């Protein structure tokens, strides 16, 4: 069994057909991650933001601004997943290369 894994979750994996951010889907995902944690597996999660906004699909919007909005979408998903994990007693830290001091730790 692996002791440390890195998991990439697309933003769409946290949505439903009717909701871009689905509480039940997020809770189900957190439950699965909590089971791994209880088995002693250290899990790093990279989460996408495509369920909210894809920078490259933002139409006529200035590309850099659209990419920034996509990064914010990723942070929103990470914070939602963090909330669900902490409710299950799983310690969780959100890291971002973009400084958002009030919301997550800065990763460099």
Beta strands, then each sheet from edge to edge (+ up, - down):
strand 1: 4-9
strand 2: 42-47
strand 3: 95-96
strand 4: 105-106
sheet 1: 1+ 2+
sheet 2: 3+ 4+
end
